[in-house]
Amino acid sequence: MTSQNFAVKKKRGTWNPEELEKIVNVLAKPNEDVENALMLEIMRSRKNDETLTYDEFKAEIASWK
């Protein structure tokens, strides 16, 4: 299924039982490709967020004690 077809089906809610079963099977089992794609999207969405260096992070954690 193309991403365009998926988007249309998602918007309209026109899933048949076989398609739903395939989606559940993909989501229910660990899949490195899916995990990598999701991580990439998360990283892209946060590319402009403020970040800390490792040393800044350690200092921040130490201040919590």
PDB file of N, H, CA, C and O in Angstrom:
ATOM      1  N   MET A   1       0.852  -1.179   0.000  1.00  0.00           N
ATOM      2  CA  MET A   1       0.000   0.000   0.000  1.00  0.00           C
ATOM      3  C   MET A   1       0.893   1.236   0.000  1.00  0.00           C
ATOM      4  O   MET A   1       1.829   1.332   0.794  1.00  0.00           O
ATOM      5  N   THR A   2       0.612   2.154  -0.865  1.00  0.00           N
ATOM      6  H   THR A   2      -0.148   2.076  -1.510  1.00  0.00           H
ATOM      7  CA  THR A   2       1.399   3.381  -0.920  1.00  0.00           C
ATOM      8  C   THR A   2       1.054   4.270   0.275  1.00  0.00           C
ATOM      9  O   THR A   2      -0.006   4.123   0.883  1.00  0.00           O
ATOM     10  N   SER A   3       1.940   5.169   0.595  1.00  0.00           N
ATOM     11  H   SER A   3       2.801   5.288   0.101  1.00  0.00           H
ATOM     12  CA  SER A   3       1.672   6.085   1.708  1.00  0.00           C
ATOM     13  C   SER A   3       0.473   6.987   1.400  1.00  0.00           C
ATOM     14  O   SER A   3      -0.265   7.371   2.307  1.00  0.00           O
ATOM     15  N   GLN A   4       0.284   7.319   0.138  1.00  0.00           N
ATOM     16  H   GLN A   4       0.884   7.006  -0.598  1.00  0.00           H
ATOM     17  CA  GLN A   4      -0.859   8.151  -0.249  1.00  0.00           C
ATOM     18  C   GLN A   4      -2.174   7.382  -0.028  1.00  0.00           C
ATOM     19  O   GLN A   4      -3.136   7.930   0.510  1.00  0.00           O
ATOM     20  N   ASN A   5      -2.205   6.117  -0.446  1.00  0.00           N
ATOM     21  H   ASN A   5      -1.424   5.671  -0.883  1.00  0.00           H
ATOM     22  CA  ASN A   5      -3.381   5.287  -0.252  1.00  0.00           C
ATOM     23  C   ASN A   5      -3.662   5.095   1.244  1.00  0.00           C
ATOM     24  O   ASN A   5      -4.813   5.133   1.679  1.00  0.00           O
ATOM     25  N   PHE A   6      -2.599   4.889   2.016  1.00  0.00           N
ATOM     26  H   PHE A   6      -1.665   4.858   1.663  1.00  0.00           H
ATOM     27  CA  PHE A   6      -2.738   4.740   3.467  1.00  0.00           C
ATOM     28  C   PHE A   6      -3.358   5.999   4.066  1.00  0.00           C
ATOM     29  O   PHE A   6      -4.266   5.912   4.894  1.00  0.00           O
ATOM     30  N   ALA A   7      -2.873   7.166   3.653  1.00  0.00           N
ATOM     31  H   ALA A   7      -2.136   7.237   2.981  1.00  0.00           H
ATOM     32  CA  ALA A   7      -3.382   8.430   4.188  1.00  0.00           C
ATOM     33  C   ALA A   7      -4.861   8.614   3.870  1.00  0.00           C
ATOM     34  O   ALA A   7      -5.626   9.082   4.713  1.00  0.00           O
ATOM     35  N   VAL A   8      -5.266   8.246   2.655  1.00  0.00           N
ATOM     36  H   VAL A   8      -4.645   7.866   1.970  1.00  0.00           H
ATOM     37  CA  VAL A   8      -6.677   8.365   2.271  1.00  0.00           C
ATOM     38  C   VAL A   8      -7.522   7.418   3.110  1.00  0.00           C
ATOM     39  O   VAL A   8      -8.576   7.808   3.614  1.00  0.00           O
ATOM     40  N   LYS A   9      -7.070   6.177   3.265  1.00  0.00           N
ATOM     41  H   LYS A   9      -6.214   5.860   2.856  1.00  0.00           H
ATOM     42  CA  LYS A   9      -7.823   5.204   4.057  1.00  0.00           C
ATOM     43  C   LYS A   9      -7.907   5.649   5.516  1.00  0.00           C
ATOM     44  O   LYS A   9      -8.939   5.482   6.167  1.00  0.00           O
ATOM     45  N   LYS A  10      -6.828   6.207   6.013  1.00  0.00           N
ATOM     46  H   LYS A  10      -5.990   6.342   5.485  1.00  0.00           H
ATOM     47  CA  LYS A  10      -6.820   6.689   7.395  1.00  0.00           C
ATOM     48  C   LYS A  10      -7.842   7.812   7.564  1.00  0.00           C
ATOM     49  O   LYS A  10      -8.595   7.835   8.537  1.00  0.00           O
ATOM     50  N   LYS A  11      -7.860   8.724   6.628  1.00  0.00           N
ATOM     51  H   LYS A  11      -7.248   8.706   5.838  1.00  0.00           H
ATOM     52  CA  LYS A  11      -8.776   9.866   6.706  1.00  0.00           C
ATOM     53  C   LYS A  11     -10.233   9.419   6.601  1.00  0.00           C
ATOM     54  O   LYS A  11     -11.093   9.895   7.343  1.00  0.00           O
ATOM     55  N   ARG A  12     -10.497   8.511   5.684  1.00  0.00           N
ATOM     56  H   ARG A  12      -9.799   8.125   5.081  1.00  0.00           H
ATOM     57  CA  ARG A  12     -11.875   8.067   5.438  1.00  0.00           C
ATOM     58  C   ARG A  12     -12.324   6.931   6.350  1.00  0.00           C
ATOM     59  O   ARG A  12     -13.522   6.703   6.516  1.00  0.00           O
ATOM     60  N   GLY A  13     -11.357   6.211   6.948  1.00  0.00           N
ATOM     61  H   GLY A  13     -10.384   6.396   6.813  1.00  0.00           H
ATOM     62  CA  GLY A  13     -11.710   5.066   7.779  1.00  0.00           C
ATOM     63  C   GLY A  13     -12.262   3.905   6.977  1.00  0.00           C
ATOM     64  O   GLY A  13     -13.169   3.206   7.428  1.00  0.00           O
ATOM     65  N   THR A  14     -11.713   3.698   5.788  1.00  0.00           N
ATOM     66  H   THR A  14     -10.976   4.266   5.422  1.00  0.00           H
ATOM     67  CA  THR A  14     -12.229   2.658   4.902  1.00  0.00           C
ATOM     68  C   THR A  14     -11.352   1.407   4.919  1.00  0.00           C
ATOM     69  O   THR A  14     -10.961   0.914   3.862  1.00  0.00           O
ATOM     70  N   TRP A  15     -11.047   0.901   6.085  1.00  0.00           N
ATOM     71  H   TRP A  15     -11.365   1.302   6.944  1.00  0.00           H
ATOM     72  CA  TRP A  15     -10.206  -0.286   6.223  1.00  0.00           C
ATOM     73  C   TRP A  15     -11.060  -1.537   6.129  1.00  0.00           C
ATOM     74  O   TRP A  15     -12.170  -1.580   6.660  1.00  0.00           O
ATOM     75  N   ASN A  16     -10.541  -2.557   5.452  1.00  0.00           N
ATOM     76  H   ASN A  16      -9.640  -2.521   5.021  1.00  0.00           H
ATOM     77  CA  ASN A  16     -11.223  -3.842   5.490  1.00  0.00           C
ATOM     78  C   ASN A  16     -10.528  -4.711   6.542  1.00  0.00           C
ATOM     79  O   ASN A  16      -9.416  -4.385   6.957  1.00  0.00           O
ATOM     80  N   PRO A  17     -11.146  -5.797   6.980  1.00  0.00           N
ATOM     81  CA  PRO A  17     -10.561  -6.610   8.054  1.00  0.00           C
ATOM     82  C   PRO A  17      -9.152  -7.119   7.766  1.00  0.00           C
ATOM     83  O   PRO A  17      -8.321  -7.184   8.672  1.00  0.00           O
ATOM     84  N   GLU A  18      -8.876  -7.479   6.516  1.00  0.00           N
ATOM     85  H   GLU A  18      -9.551  -7.427   5.780  1.00  0.00           H
ATOM     86  CA  GLU A  18      -7.542  -7.977   6.179  1.00  0.00           C
ATOM     87  C   GLU A  18      -6.485  -6.880   6.324  1.00  0.00           C
ATOM     88  O   GLU A  18      -5.381  -7.138   6.804  1.00  0.00           O
ATOM     89  N   GLU A  19      -6.821  -5.670   5.913  1.00  0.00           N
ATOM     90  H   GLU A  19      -7.717  -5.461   5.523  1.00  0.00           H
ATOM     91  CA  GLU A  19      -5.878  -4.554   6.047  1.00  0.00           C
ATOM     92  C   GLU A  19      -5.618  -4.245   7.516  1.00  0.00           C
ATOM     93  O   GLU A  19      -4.477  -4.007   7.912  1.00  0.00           O
ATOM     94  N   LEU A  20      -6.666  -4.249   8.313  1.00  0.00           N
ATOM     95  H   LEU A  20      -7.593  -4.442   7.991  1.00  0.00           H
ATOM     96  CA  LEU A  20      -6.504  -3.988   9.748  1.00  0.00           C
ATOM     97  C   LEU A  20      -5.637  -5.052  10.401  1.00  0.00           C
ATOM     98  O   LEU A  20      -4.805  -4.740  11.253  1.00  0.00           O
ATOM     99  N   GLU A  21      -5.826  -6.294  10.012  1.00  0.00           N
ATOM    100  H   GLU A  21      -6.502  -6.548   9.320  1.00  0.00           H
ATOM    101  CA  GLU A  21      -5.018  -7.379  10.574  1.00  0.00           C
ATOM    102  C   GLU A  21      -3.545  -7.192  10.225  1.00  0.00           C
ATOM    103  O   GLU A  21      -2.674  -7.405  11.068  1.00  0.00           O
ATOM    104  N   LYS A  22      -3.265  -6.797   8.991  1.00  0.00           N
ATOM    105  H   LYS A  22      -3.972  -6.623   8.306  1.00  0.00           H
ATOM    106  CA  LYS A  22      -1.876  -6.557   8.581  1.00  0.00           C
ATOM    107  C   LYS A  22      -1.255  -5.414   9.378  1.00  0.00           C
ATOM    108  O   LYS A  22      -0.099  -5.501   9.792  1.00  0.00           O
ATOM    109  N   ILE A  23      -2.012  -4.356   9.592  1.00  0.00           N
ATOM    110  H   ILE A  23      -2.951  -4.285   9.255  1.00  0.00           H
ATOM    111  CA  ILE A  23      -1.504  -3.214  10.367  1.00  0.00           C
ATOM    112  C   ILE A  23      -1.200  -3.635  11.796  1.00  0.00           C
ATOM    113  O   ILE A  23      -0.147  -3.299  12.337  1.00  0.00           O
ATOM    114  N   VAL A  24      -2.124  -4.371  12.408  1.00  0.00           N
ATOM    115  H   VAL A  24      -2.980  -4.643  11.969  1.00  0.00           H
ATOM    116  CA  VAL A  24      -1.923  -4.843  13.785  1.00  0.00           C
ATOM    117  C   VAL A  24      -0.692  -5.731  13.864  1.00  0.00           C
ATOM    118  O   VAL A  24       0.090  -5.626  14.809  1.00  0.00           O
ATOM    119  N   ASN A  25      -0.511  -6.604  12.880  1.00  0.00           N
ATOM    120  H   ASN A  25      -1.146  -6.690  12.112  1.00  0.00           H
ATOM    121  CA  ASN A  25       0.657  -7.488  12.891  1.00  0.00           C
ATOM    122  C   ASN A  25       1.962  -6.711  12.787  1.00  0.00           C
ATOM    123  O   ASN A  25       2.951  -7.067  13.428  1.00  0.00           O
ATOM    124  N   VAL A  26       1.970  -5.665  11.994  1.00  0.00           N
ATOM    125  H   VAL A  26       1.167  -5.376  11.473  1.00  0.00           H
ATOM    126  CA  VAL A  26       3.181  -4.837  11.875  1.00  0.00           C
ATOM    127  C   VAL A  26       3.463  -4.123  13.189  1.00  0.00           C
ATOM    128  O   VAL A  26       4.611  -4.061  13.630  1.00  0.00           O
ATOM    129  N   LEU A  27       2.431  -3.588  13.809  1.00  0.00           N
ATOM    130  H   LEU A  27       1.498  -3.638  13.451  1.00  0.00           H
ATOM    131  CA  LEU A  27       2.609  -2.825  15.034  1.00  0.00           C
ATOM    132  C   LEU A  27       2.871  -3.706  16.248  1.00  0.00           C
ATOM    133  O   LEU A  27       3.490  -3.257  17.213  1.00  0.00           O
ATOM    134  N   ALA A  28       2.412  -4.945  16.216  1.00  0.00           N
ATOM    135  H   ALA A  28       1.909  -5.310  15.432  1.00  0.00           H
ATOM    136  CA  ALA A  28       2.496  -5.819  17.377  1.00  0.00           C
ATOM    137  C   ALA A  28       3.859  -6.477  17.546  1.00  0.00           C
ATOM    138  O   ALA A  28       4.189  -6.907  18.651  1.00  0.00           O
ATOM    139  N   LYS A  29       4.646  -6.568  16.508  1.00  0.00           N
ATOM    140  H   LYS A  29       4.378  -6.219  15.610  1.00  0.00           H
ATOM    141  CA  LYS A  29       5.931  -7.242  16.637  1.00  0.00           C
ATOM    142  C   LYS A  29       7.073  -6.246  16.471  1.00  0.00           C
ATOM    143  O   LYS A  29       6.964  -5.279  15.718  1.00  0.00           O
ATOM    144  N   PRO A  30       8.160  -6.492  17.180  1.00  0.00           N
ATOM    145  CA  PRO A  30       9.318  -5.602  17.030  1.00  0.00           C
ATOM    146  C   PRO A  30       9.811  -5.619  15.583  1.00  0.00           C
ATOM    147  O   PRO A  30       9.919  -6.673  14.955  1.00  0.00           O
ATOM    148  N   ASN A  31      10.103  -4.439  15.080  1.00  0.00           N
ATOM    149  H   ASN A  31      10.015  -3.584  15.589  1.00  0.00           H
ATOM    150  CA  ASN A  31      10.549  -4.314  13.701  1.00  0.00           C
ATOM    151  C   ASN A  31      11.592  -3.199  13.660  1.00  0.00           C
ATOM    152  O   ASN A  31      11.275  -2.027  13.869  1.00  0.00           O
ATOM    153  N   GLU A  32      12.814  -3.574  13.395  1.00  0.00           N
ATOM    154  H   GLU A  32      13.071  -4.526  13.226  1.00  0.00           H
ATOM    155  CA  GLU A  32      13.913  -2.603  13.424  1.00  0.00           C
ATOM    156  C   GLU A  32      13.726  -1.490  12.396  1.00  0.00           C
ATOM    157  O   GLU A  32      14.048  -0.336  12.681  1.00  0.00           O
ATOM    158  N   ASP A  33      13.217  -1.809  11.217  1.00  0.00           N
ATOM    159  H   ASP A  33      12.955  -2.746  10.986  1.00  0.00           H
ATOM    160  CA  ASP A  33      13.002  -0.785  10.190  1.00  0.00           C
ATOM    161  C   ASP A  33      11.981   0.245  10.654  1.00  0.00           C
ATOM    162  O   ASP A  33      12.167   1.447  10.461  1.00  0.00           O
ATOM    163  N   VAL A  34      10.896  -0.233  11.270  1.00  0.00           N
ATOM    164  H   VAL A  34      10.744  -1.209  11.427  1.00  0.00           H
ATOM    165  CA  VAL A  34       9.865   0.683  11.775  1.00  0.00           C
ATOM    166  C   VAL A  34      10.436   1.534  12.902  1.00  0.00           C
ATOM    167  O   VAL A  34      10.221   2.746  12.941  1.00  0.00           O
ATOM    168  N   GLU A  35      11.162   0.899  13.817  1.00  0.00           N
ATOM    169  H   GLU A  35      11.336  -0.085  13.786  1.00  0.00           H
ATOM    170  CA  GLU A  35      11.764   1.649  14.927  1.00  0.00           C
ATOM    171  C   GLU A  35      12.728   2.713  14.407  1.00  0.00           C
ATOM    172  O   GLU A  35      12.745   3.836  14.911  1.00  0.00           O
ATOM    173  N   ASN A  36      13.523   2.366  13.408  1.00  0.00           N
ATOM    174  H   ASN A  36      13.509   1.453  12.999  1.00  0.00           H
ATOM    175  CA  ASN A  36      14.464   3.334  12.830  1.00  0.00           C
ATOM    176  C   ASN A  36      13.736   4.493  12.157  1.00  0.00           C
ATOM    177  O   ASN A  36      14.147   5.646  12.287  1.00  0.00           O
ATOM    178  N   ALA A  37      12.665   4.191  11.445  1.00  0.00           N
ATOM    179  H   ALA A  37      12.331   3.255  11.340  1.00  0.00           H
ATOM    180  CA  ALA A  37      11.899   5.247  10.777  1.00  0.00           C
ATOM    181  C   ALA A  37      11.258   6.180  11.789  1.00  0.00           C
ATOM    182  O   ALA A  37      11.253   7.398  11.607  1.00  0.00           O
ATOM    183  N   LEU A  38      10.717   5.603  12.861  1.00  0.00           N
ATOM    184  H   LEU A  38      10.722   4.614  13.009  1.00  0.00           H
ATOM    185  CA  LEU A  38      10.115   6.439  13.907  1.00  0.00           C
ATOM    186  C   LEU A  38      11.164   7.305  14.598  1.00  0.00           C
ATOM    187  O   LEU A  38      10.926   8.485  14.857  1.00  0.00           O
ATOM    188  N   MET A  39      12.318   6.726  14.895  1.00  0.00           N
ATOM    189  H   MET A  39      12.512   5.768  14.685  1.00  0.00           H
ATOM    190  CA  MET A  39      13.390   7.498  15.540  1.00  0.00           C
ATOM    191  C   MET A  39      13.847   8.630  14.625  1.00  0.00           C
ATOM    192  O   MET A  39      14.107   9.737  15.098  1.00  0.00           O
ATOM    193  N   LEU A  40      13.948   8.373  13.337  1.00  0.00           N
ATOM    194  H   LEU A  40      13.738   7.474  12.952  1.00  0.00           H
ATOM    195  CA  LEU A  40      14.337   9.414  12.390  1.00  0.00           C
ATOM    196  C   LEU A  40      13.330  10.555  12.398  1.00  0.00           C
ATOM    197  O   LEU A  40      13.718  11.723  12.398  1.00  0.00           O
ATOM    198  N   GLU A  41      12.045  10.232  12.404  1.00  0.00           N
ATOM    199  H   GLU A  41      11.729   9.283  12.404  1.00  0.00           H
ATOM    200  CA  GLU A  41      11.012  11.267  12.444  1.00  0.00           C
ATOM    201  C   GLU A  41      11.076  12.066  13.736  1.00  0.00           C
ATOM    202  O   GLU A  41      10.914  13.286  13.720  1.00  0.00           O
ATOM    203  N   ILE A  42      11.309  11.394  14.848  1.00  0.00           N
ATOM    204  H   ILE A  42      11.440  10.403  14.861  1.00  0.00           H
ATOM    205  CA  ILE A  42      11.443  12.090  16.130  1.00  0.00           C
ATOM    206  C   ILE A  42      12.638  13.029  16.087  1.00  0.00           C
ATOM    207  O   ILE A  42      12.541  14.181  16.510  1.00  0.00           O
ATOM    208  N   MET A  43      13.760  12.546  15.581  1.00  0.00           N
ATOM    209  H   MET A  43      13.839  11.610  15.238  1.00  0.00           H
ATOM    210  CA  MET A  43      14.964  13.377  15.513  1.00  0.00           C
ATOM    211  C   MET A  43      14.745  14.588  14.603  1.00  0.00           C
ATOM    212  O   MET A  43      15.169  15.696  14.929  1.00  0.00           O
ATOM    213  N   ARG A  44      14.090  14.376  13.474  1.00  0.00           N
ATOM    214  H   ARG A  44      13.746  13.476  13.209  1.00  0.00           H
ATOM    215  CA  ARG A  44      13.814  15.501  12.570  1.00  0.00           C
ATOM    216  C   ARG A  44      12.900  16.528  13.228  1.00  0.00           C
ATOM    217  O   ARG A  44      13.092  17.733  13.061  1.00  0.00           O
ATOM    218  N   SER A  45      11.910  16.055  13.970  1.00  0.00           N
ATOM    219  H   SER A  45      11.753  15.076  14.105  1.00  0.00           H
ATOM    220  CA  SER A  45      10.972  16.981  14.598  1.00  0.00           C
ATOM    221  C   SER A  45      11.619  17.781  15.719  1.00  0.00           C
ATOM    222  O   SER A  45      11.126  18.846  16.089  1.00  0.00           O
ATOM    223  N   ARG A  46      12.715  17.274  16.257  1.00  0.00           N
ATOM    224  H   ARG A  46      13.116  16.408  15.957  1.00  0.00           H
ATOM    225  CA  ARG A  46      13.380  17.949  17.373  1.00  0.00           C
ATOM    226  C   ARG A  46      14.679  18.642  16.978  1.00  0.00           C
ATOM    227  O   ARG A  46      15.425  19.094  17.846  1.00  0.00           O
ATOM    228  N   LYS A  47      14.957  18.732  15.683  1.00  0.00           N
ATOM    229  H   LYS A  47      14.351  18.364  14.978  1.00  0.00           H
ATOM    230  CA  LYS A  47      16.252  19.255  15.254  1.00  0.00           C
ATOM    231  C   LYS A  47      16.512  20.691  15.696  1.00  0.00           C
ATOM    232  O   LYS A  47      17.670  21.091  15.812  1.00  0.00           O
ATOM    233  N   ASN A  48      15.477  21.465  15.942  1.00  0.00           N
ATOM    234  H   ASN A  48      14.536  21.140  15.847  1.00  0.00           H
ATOM    235  CA  ASN A  48      15.673  22.848  16.367  1.00  0.00           C
ATOM    236  C   ASN A  48      15.491  23.045  17.866  1.00  0.00           C
ATOM    237  O   ASN A  48      15.549  24.172  18.357  1.00  0.00           O
ATOM    238  N   ASP A  49      15.270  21.952  18.595  1.00  0.00           N
ATOM    239  H   ASP A  49      15.223  21.037  18.196  1.00  0.00           H
ATOM    240  CA  ASP A  49      15.113  22.042  20.037  1.00  0.00           C
ATOM    241  C   ASP A  49      16.449  22.352  20.703  1.00  0.00           C
ATOM    242  O   ASP A  49      17.515  22.034  20.178  1.00  0.00           O
ATOM    243  N   GLU A  50      16.363  22.974  21.858  1.00  0.00           N
ATOM    244  H   GLU A  50      15.496  23.233  22.285  1.00  0.00           H
ATOM    245  CA  GLU A  50      17.558  23.242  22.647  1.00  0.00           C
ATOM    246  C   GLU A  50      18.135  21.920  23.133  1.00  0.00           C
ATOM    247  O   GLU A  50      17.391  21.022  23.527  1.00  0.00           O
ATOM    248  N   THR A  51      19.447  21.800  23.106  1.00  0.00           N
ATOM    249  H   THR A  51      20.052  22.529  22.786  1.00  0.00           H
ATOM    250  CA  THR A  51      20.095  20.567  23.536  1.00  0.00           C
ATOM    251  C   THR A  51      21.121  20.859  24.624  1.00  0.00           C
ATOM    252  O   THR A  51      21.513  22.005  24.842  1.00  0.00           O
ATOM    253  N   LEU A  52      21.545  19.799  25.298  1.00  0.00           N
ATOM    254  H   LEU A  52      21.226  18.868  25.121  1.00  0.00           H
ATOM    255  CA  LEU A  52      22.577  19.878  26.318  1.00  0.00           C
ATOM    256  C   LEU A  52      23.761  19.029  25.881  1.00  0.00           C
ATOM    257  O   LEU A  52      23.591  18.017  25.201  1.00  0.00           O
ATOM    258  N   THR A  53      24.954  19.444  26.271  1.00  0.00           N
ATOM    259  H   THR A  53      25.091  20.266  26.823  1.00  0.00           H
ATOM    260  CA  THR A  53      26.108  18.572  26.092  1.00  0.00           C
ATOM    261  C   THR A  53      26.034  17.500  27.169  1.00  0.00           C
ATOM    262  O   THR A  53      25.254  17.616  28.115  1.00  0.00           O
ATOM    263  N   TYR A  54      26.832  16.471  27.030  1.00  0.00           N
ATOM    264  H   TYR A  54      27.465  16.376  26.262  1.00  0.00           H
ATOM    265  CA  TYR A  54      26.849  15.403  28.032  1.00  0.00           C
ATOM    266  C   TYR A  54      27.263  15.957  29.395  1.00  0.00           C
ATOM    267  O   TYR A  54      26.679  15.595  30.416  1.00  0.00           O
ATOM    268  N   ASP A  55      28.263  16.829  29.411  1.00  0.00           N
ATOM    269  H   ASP A  55      28.738  17.124  28.582  1.00  0.00           H
ATOM    270  CA  ASP A  55      28.717  17.422  30.682  1.00  0.00           C
ATOM    271  C   ASP A  55      27.620  18.282  31.320  1.00  0.00           C
ATOM    272  O   ASP A  55      27.445  18.261  32.538  1.00  0.00           O
ATOM    273  N   GLU A  56      26.886  19.033  30.503  1.00  0.00           N
ATOM    274  H   GLU A  56      27.027  19.050  29.513  1.00  0.00           H
ATOM    275  CA  GLU A  56      25.768  19.827  31.029  1.00  0.00           C
ATOM    276  C   GLU A  56      24.677  18.913  31.596  1.00  0.00           C
ATOM    277  O   GLU A  56      24.074  19.207  32.629  1.00  0.00           O
ATOM    278  N   PHE A  57      24.441  17.816  30.907  1.00  0.00           N
ATOM    279  H   PHE A  57      24.930  17.577  30.068  1.00  0.00           H
ATOM    280  CA  PHE A  57      23.443  16.855  31.378  1.00  0.00           C
ATOM    281  C   PHE A  57      23.858  16.243  32.712  1.00  0.00           C
ATOM    282  O   PHE A  57      23.045  16.141  33.631  1.00  0.00           O
ATOM    283  N   LYS A  58      25.114  15.839  32.819  1.00  0.00           N
ATOM    284  H   LYS A  58      25.775  15.922  32.072  1.00  0.00           H
ATOM    285  CA  LYS A  58      25.611  15.274  34.087  1.00  0.00           C
ATOM    286  C   LYS A  58      25.476  16.289  35.214  1.00  0.00           C
ATOM    287  O   LYS A  58      25.070  15.928  36.318  1.00  0.00           O
ATOM    288  N   ALA A  59      25.806  17.543  34.957  1.00  0.00           N
ATOM    289  H   ALA A  59      26.136  17.836  34.059  1.00  0.00           H
ATOM    290  CA  ALA A  59      25.697  18.582  35.977  1.00  0.00           C
ATOM    291  C   ALA A  59      24.239  18.783  36.374  1.00  0.00           C
ATOM    292  O   ALA A  59      23.940  18.984  37.551  1.00  0.00           O
ATOM    293  N   GLU A  60      23.359  18.734  35.432  1.00  0.00           N
ATOM    294  H   GLU A  60      23.603  18.571  34.476  1.00  0.00           H
ATOM    295  CA  GLU A  60      21.926  18.889  35.711  1.00  0.00           C
ATOM    296  C   GLU A  60      21.430  17.747  36.598  1.00  0.00           C
ATOM    297  O   GLU A  60      20.711  17.970  37.571  1.00  0.00           O
ATOM    298  N   ILE A  61      21.818  16.543  36.255  1.00  0.00           N
ATOM    299  H   ILE A  61      22.402  16.361  35.464  1.00  0.00           H
ATOM    300  CA  ILE A  61      21.413  15.380  37.060  1.00  0.00           C
ATOM    301  C   ILE A  61      22.001  15.462  38.459  1.00  0.00           C
ATOM    302  O   ILE A  61      21.321  15.151  39.436  1.00  0.00           O
ATOM    303  N   ALA A  62      23.248  15.874  38.564  1.00  0.00           N
ATOM    304  H   ALA A  62      23.801  16.126  37.770  1.00  0.00           H
ATOM    305  CA  ALA A  62      23.899  15.989  39.863  1.00  0.00           C
ATOM    306  C   ALA A  62      23.178  17.035  40.740  1.00  0.00           C
ATOM    307  O   ALA A  62      23.138  16.889  41.961  1.00  0.00           O
ATOM    308  N   SER A  63      22.625  18.056  40.139  1.00  0.00           N
ATOM    309  H   SER A  63      22.658  18.174  39.147  1.00  0.00           H
ATOM    310  CA  SER A  63      21.945  19.097  40.913  1.00  0.00           C
ATOM    311  C   SER A  63      20.618  18.591  41.486  1.00  0.00           C
ATOM    312  O   SER A  63      20.073  19.220  42.393  1.00  0.00           O
ATOM    313  N   TRP A  64      20.091  17.489  40.992  1.00  0.00           N
ATOM    314  H   TRP A  64      20.534  16.978  40.256  1.00  0.00           H
ATOM    315  CA  TRP A  64      18.834  16.940  41.492  1.00  0.00           C
ATOM    316  C   TRP A  64      19.001  16.219  42.820  1.00  0.00           C
ATOM    317  O   TRP A  64      18.019  15.977  43.523  1.00  0.00           O
ATOM    318  N   LYS A  65      20.233  15.874  43.169  1.00  0.00           N
ATOM    319  H   LYS A  65      21.030  16.070  42.598  1.00  0.00           H
ATOM    320  CA  LYS A  65      20.484  15.104  44.406  1.00  0.00           C
ATOM    321  C   LYS A  65      20.472  15.970  45.630  1.00  0.00           C
ATOM    322  O   LYS A  65      20.666  15.474  46.740  1.00  0.00           O
TER     323      LYS A  65
END
